[in-house]
């Protein structure tokens, strides 16, 4: 007797999206191996002076893998409970972006090196091996970054204004000096950014005494302010871990906990 069509679709969904069944893990492991092979091919193809035969073999293998990833995305879209929901979800967008580069390369040859985006899909390995500790710590970090996002935005705006002012000041000091590379305000702001961030390419250097004094001040200033975002996120991270139980859920993994529990039964977090 022929099985109902919906049953076959449910089985396919279990294989591709399930979290407890063995077929799901097996399928994801195969895809991750294929991604690793694809990235190795990308690295090898970028090497100069490859034998033509090897180039042909690598091109053929990449074509096979492209077909595999395309079919995988179509099947995920087909068997998803909500096609729109999957297509617009984080994993759906990642799967699509990782599939498109070979097709974009038909128009823009350099776009094929965007295949490196497939490495993002390695994050599935945490779900496959049930690495709850890593998942929960990652969620905790994301929550901390989210809580400090406004502070970081204000800090970034402050740094942007600061570099613009310092770059303009350097242009006033160095502009028009013989042999000076500070030919315009844009170049001066670029120099201020590289100096304040302690990168210091050395392609633009001041030639006057006042310019060098200002340069030294900006270098020292860079060391004092570069750690500010780290402090902001660290403080939010500490606050996140110290949050009490909210609405009967663990502050770390958001799992339900019972009243009186001292530890979360899901991730082991102390409540």
N, C-alpha and C positions, 0 to 999 in steps of 0.2 A: 504494500500500500504506500502510495506516495505521501511523503511528509508535507505538512503545510508549509507554504512559502515563508510564513512569518517565523517558523521555527529555525529555518536555515539562516534567516537574517539575525535572529537572536544569538545563534551559535557563533556567527561571524562577529557580532558585537562583543560577545564574551571573549573571543580570541584577541580582538584588537583593543578593547577598552576595559576588559575585566581586570580585577585587582587581586583576586584570590585563586583563580584557577591556574593550573600549570601551563595550558596552552598560551595564556596571555604572556607569561614570563618568557616562554620559549620564543614566541613571536618577536617580542621586544628585544631579546638578546640577539636574534638573527639580524634585526634592523640595525642595532648598535654596531654589530660586526661589519655590516655593509657600510655604515657611515665611516668607520675606522678605515676600511679598505679604500673608500672614496677619498678620504683626506690624504692617505699615503700616496695615492695616484696623483693627487693635486700637487703634493710636494715634489714628487719625482718628475712630473711633467714640467715643472718650473726650472729644472736644471738645464744648463746649456749643453749643447753637443750630445744629445741623446741619439742613439742609433735609430734609423727610420723604422726598423722592424719593431723595436720596443715602443716607439711612439704609436705605431699602428695598434699594437696589442693593448696599450693603455687606453687609447681612444675607444677601442671596442669594449673594453671592460667598463669604462665610464658610461658608454651608451647603455649597456645592460643594467647598470646600477640606476641610471636615470629612469629607465622604464620601470624598474622595481619601485623606486620612490614615488613615481607618478601613479602607478597602480595602487600602491599603499594609500596615498592620499585620497584617491577616488573611492576606494573601499571604505575608508574611515568616514568619508562624507556620506556614503551610501547607507551605512549601517548605524550611524549616530542617531541617538534618540531625537535630537534636534539638529538638523543640518545647519541651520543658521547659527544656532548656539555654538556648535563645534567650529564652524568656519570663522566666527568672530572671537572665539576663545583664545587665550594665550598660546596653548599648544597647537591649535588649528592654524594660527598665523605663523608660528614657528615652522610647522610642517610645510605650509605653502611657500614661505620664503626660502626654505631649504630645497624646494623642488624646482623653483623658477630659474635659477641661474643658467643651467644648460640651454634653456630656451631663449633667454635674453641674449646669450652669447651669439645667437644667429644674427642679431642686429648689432650688438656691441661685443666684439670678441673679448675684450678685457673683463666683461661681466662674469665670465665663467669662474674667475678666481673668487667670486662671492660664494662659491661652494664652501668656503671656510665657515659660513654661517651654519652649516650642518653640525658643526661641533657643539652648538647650543643644545642639540637634541640628546647629547650625552647626559643631560640632567635627568633623563628618564631612568637612568641607572639607580637613582635613589629610590624611585618607586618600585623598581623591579625587585631589589634586594631588601625592601622594607626597612630602609635606613632611617627609621623614625627620628633618631637623634639628630641626624644631619638635616632632615626636613624641618624639624621643630626649631633647631637653631637658626636655620635659614629664614624661617617665618618670623622668628623673634628679631632677627637683624632687619628684615624688611619693615616690620612694625616700628622699630626704633628709627629707621631712616624716614619713614612716613611721618612720625611725630616731630621730627626735627627738620622737615623739609622747608617749612616757612622760615625758620632761623637761618638755614643754609642759603635760601634765596636772598634774604636781606644781606647776609654776609657777602654773597657773590656780587650783589649790586654795589655794596660798599667798596669791594676790591676793584670793580670795574671803574667806579668814579675815581678811586685813588690812583690807579694806573694812568687814567686819562689826564689827571692833574699833574702827576709826576712826569709823564711823557711830555706834556706841554711845557712844563718848567724847564726840562732838559733842552727842549727845542729853543726856548728863549735864550738859554745859556750858550748852547753849541751851534745853533743855526747861524749860517753865514761865516763861521770860522774857517780859515784855510785848512783843507784836508779833512773837514768834518763830514761824517756820514749821516748826520742828522739833517737831512734835506727837507723834510716835511713833518708835520705833526703825526701823521699816520705811522711813519717809520719810527718816530720817537716813542709813540705809545707801544709799538711792537717791542722796542728795546726795553721799555719799562716792564712789560709783562714777562719777558724772558729773564730779566734781572730780579724782579720781585719774587718770581717762582723759583729762583736759584738755579735755573737751567743754564743760563749764561753761555750762549753759543759762541760769542766772541766775534761775530761778524760785524757788529757795530760797537765801537768803543769811543768814549769821550777823549778829546784832545786838550781840553783846558783844565786848569787846576780846580775851578769851581765845579766843572762837570764831573771830575773824578771824585770830588768830595761828595757830591750828590749821589753818585753811583755807589760809593761805599755805604752811605746811609741807607739806600734802598736795599742793598744786599743784606744788611743787618736787620732791617725791617722785615724782609722776607722770611727770615728764620723765626721771627716772633709771631707772625700771623699765619704762617702756613699750617700750623698745627690746630688752628681754631676749629675747622670743620670736624676734625677727628675728635676734639673735646666735646663738641656739640652732640655728635652721634653717640659717643661713649656715655655721656650723661643720660641720654634718652634710652640707651641700651640698659643701663643700670636701673633706671626708673621702670622700664618694661619688665625686668626680671623681678622687681620688688612689688609689682602690682598685686593686690589681693585677688582672691577669687571673684570673678565678675559674673553675675547672673548664673551662678551655679556651674561655671565652666573654668577649666584650667587656663591661667593667663598665658601659658606657653604654647600649648597645642590646641586650645579651645575645645577640648573634649569635656563631656559632662562628668562632674564629680559629685559625690554625695556629701551631705552636710556632716561635718565632723571628720572627714578624711584629712589625713596629714600629708599624704602624697597622692599624686595623680596616678591612677592605675594604668594609664595609657603611655605616658612618657617618663613617669617617675619624678616629676617636678615637685619640690617641696612646697606645700600650700600654706 
